[in-house]
C-alpha cells in the first residue's frame, strides 16, 4: 500500500443521532475519565503511600496523593480523548490511518483531531483563555500595589497571584505563536498536507490544556509562594499548591519538547519540491530555531521538576542544603532551561515581524541570510548565558566575565534582526495596517527591552538592578513587547485566512493604540521604580514609591481594557457581523494566501512546486508555489 | 533611485541628535542614577550606569529616529499600490554593521570586566573565595538571613549578634552573607551591595562607606509571603560612634551571645520540611 492510499479521505459517514455521538472517545468521556483518574490517584496516595510519611499525617498534607491524582487524571483525560486508540489498534495489527482527520463539523474542535488547521484554531482559543486568566492575575496584582502595605488581597494570596501570573504566562504562552500559527501555517508554507506526527501535534495541545487546569487548581491547595522560578528550598517548604506548579510545568515541558520535535521533523522532511532551505519563509526558519530550543531545553525542565517532586514526596535531597543537596543545583538546572525559554518566547516574534514586513513594505526581505544567521545565532548562544541570572548569588563568581561577554554577544544576532528590519523598511512603500503597526511597536519595545538588558548583563550595574522592578520591566518589554505584540500582529494578519472573516478596522486600531500607549505607560515607570529600589514580587513597598505604583496600576488597568476591546472585536466581527474578508487582503505573495478559504482539509490537491523566492515583492514575477506540479512530483 | 539622498540625510539627522542628546543625558540624568555616592562601590556603579546610559542613547535614537523617518518618507502614497525597490541586501552595509556591533560589544564586556575586578566585585556577592580582595584591614560582618529578617554578627567583637547593621565610615567591610533557611538576597541599596544569602554558603561582598548616613536594607530574592517585609534601616557612623555602639551591643546582648552557636562561616539550616 502506498502512503497516499493510506491517508486518502474515505467517504463521509452517515451522521449519527446526537446522543450516540456523546458515547465514544470525546471531550465528555475525557472529563469523566480525568475526574475518575484524579480520585483514583488521590485514593491510592492516601491509602497506600500516605501512611508511611509522618509529616503528612501531622499537617494533613499529602503531596504523593496530589501528584498521583494529577498523573492519573491526565492519563484518564488523554485516554478519554482517544490518544490510546491508535497505538492499541496498531498493536492489534490494524493498518495505519489518519481517521481522526476526517471528522466534520464543529465537533472536531473539541477532541482529538489530526488536521493541523484545527489544532491551530484549538491552540488559539485555548491559549487565549489562559492568557486572559493570567492577565486577570496581573490586574489583581496591580490592585494590591495601589497601596504600599498589603490591604487588598493580603501577602499570602498576593504571592500566589504573582506565581500564577508568571507561571501561566511563561508556561502557556511558550506556545503562543508556535501553537496557533506554526501548527496552522508551517505545513502550508512548506507545501505539505499535514504535520509529520499529526497525533503528537494534537497531544501537545491537550497536554497543555490539562496543564493549564492543573495550574489553576493550585488555588484549592493553598497556592505556591515561589513565583515562576520555583527556587529551592522555598519550593520544598511550600504547601501542596506547589505540586500543582511542578505538575503544570512538567506537562508544559513535555508538550514543548513534543511540539518542537514535531516542527523540526516536519520542516526537515516534508518540504515540497523546490522549497529549499534558502527559500524557506523566514517565519518557518524562526519556528525551526524555536523548535531546536524547545527540544534541547524543555527536557531539562522536566527532569529538574521531577527531582523537585522527589524532594517533596519521598525525601530525596537533590536541592536541600541540609541533606547534602544544593539549591545552586536547582538554580543551574532551572536557568539552563529558563534562559533558552525566554528566547523560545522571543524568536517566533522575530519570525512574525520579518515575515509580515515585506508584505507591508512591498519589498523583498533585506538580508535573508543575515536574518537566518541571526535566528540561529540566538539559538546557539542562548545556551551559554544562563548564569547571568545568578550574578550576585555567589555561584562560580569568577565565571561572571564569561557570562557577561556571552550575554552581550547575544546582542549581535539580535542586532542582525534589527538591521534586517530597518533595511527592509528602507525606501519601502509601507502601508500602516494594524499588523504593520504591531510590527513597528515590536521594534520599539524590543529595543527598550534590549537596551535595559545591557544594564542587567553588566555585573556592576546588575548589582543594583538585580531582583528589582527593573528586571521585571525589562522582561515585560522583551516578552510582552516581543511576543504578545507579534502575537496580535499575527492574529490580525492571518485571521482573514483562518476564518474568512474581517476584523472591524476601527476597533482594531483603537486596540493597538490603547495597548501600545498603556503598555509603555505601565512598564517605563517600572524601570524607575526598580532604580529607586523596589524589589520584585513584594506586596509592600517604600511609601515614597506610591505615586509611581499608582500610575503604573492605572496604566495596567487601561492595558487590561485594551484587551477587552480586542475581545469585543472578536465577538463583534467574528461572531455577530461576520463581514467576509477579501481572498488576499494584504496582496501577499506567500502561498497560504493563494489557497481557497477555508483551506481544504488536505491543503493541496497537488503538491506545489516552489520555483520562486517567497519575498519577490517589487517585481512582477509569478507568485511562489502556484505552478502546478509536473507529473510524478510529490 | 530618484529622490533625495535619504542615507546622507538620515545619518546627519542621527549624528546631530546624538551629539545633542548624549551629553544632555550623561550630564543631567547621570547624577540622578542609582544607587548614589555613599560608598566606593555605589559611586562605581553610578559611573557604570552613566557609561551605559550614555552608550544606549545613540542606539535608542538610531532606531527611534529611523522608525519615525520611515513612517514619514517610506510610505505608500495615498491610494496607490506601488511596489518597493527589489533590493535583497548590501554586503557593505552588513559588514559595517557587523564590525561596529562587534566592537561595541567587546568594548562593553571589557569595560564591565575591568570594573568588576578593579572594584573587587563592585559590591556584588562574589562567592566564598573572591578572586580580588581590597588591600588593608577589613572589618568582617556576617549577615544572617532568615524568614523574614536579617541579623548581623561581628566576629571581631566576640561574635555579638545585632538586629541592625551599623558600619564605621572609611573602613573596608567584608560582608559574609549566609542564610539559615531559604534563599534570600541582602540588598543594602545606598551601599551598592547585593549578595544572595544561600543556606550553607558564605557569600562575600566588599563595601567601603565614604559618607556618614543611613541606608535601606531589603530582601531581593523571593523568600515567602513576607518577602516585602524584610526591610530595615542601617547606619554608617564615625569610627568613634561605631566603637561606642558596638560596645553597647556587646553589653546588652551578652546573655544572648553566650547561648548562640559559636561564630561560623555557615550554619546548618533548619530542615525545611513542613511539620517536622
Interface residues (C-beta under 8 A of the other chain):
Chain A: X54 X55 X58 X59 X61 X150 X155 X156 X158 X159 X225 X226 X227 X229 X231 X232 X233 X234 X236 X237 X239 X315 X320 X321 X322 X323 X326 X327 X328 X361 X362 X363 X364 X365 X366 X367 X368 X369 X370 X390 X391 X392 X393 X394 X395 X396 X397 X398 X400 X401 X404 X405 X408 X409 X411 X412 X415 X416 X418 X419 X422 X423 X425 X426 X427 X428 X429 X430 X431 X432 X440 X443 X444 X447 X448 X451 X454 X455 X457 X458 X459 X460 X461 X462 X463 X464 X466 X467 X468 X531 X532 X533 X535 X536 X537 X538 X539 X540 X541 X542 X587 X616 X617 X618 X619 X620
Chain B: X1 X6 X33 X34 X35 X41 X44 X45 X48 X49 X52 X55 X56 X59 X60 X63 X64 X66 X67 X70 X71 X74 X75 X76 X77 X80 X81 X82 X83 X84 X85 X86 X87 X88 X89 X90 X93 X94 X97 X98 X101 X102 X105 X108 X109 X112 X113 X115 X116 X117 X119 X121 X122 X123 X124 X125 X126 X127 X128 X130 X131 X177 X181 X182 X183 X185 X187 X189 X192 X193 X194 X195 X196 X198 X199 X200 X201 X203 X204 X216 X218 X219 X220 X221 X222 X223 X224 X225 X226 X227 X228 X229 X231 X268 X269 X270 X271 X272 X273 X274 X275 X276
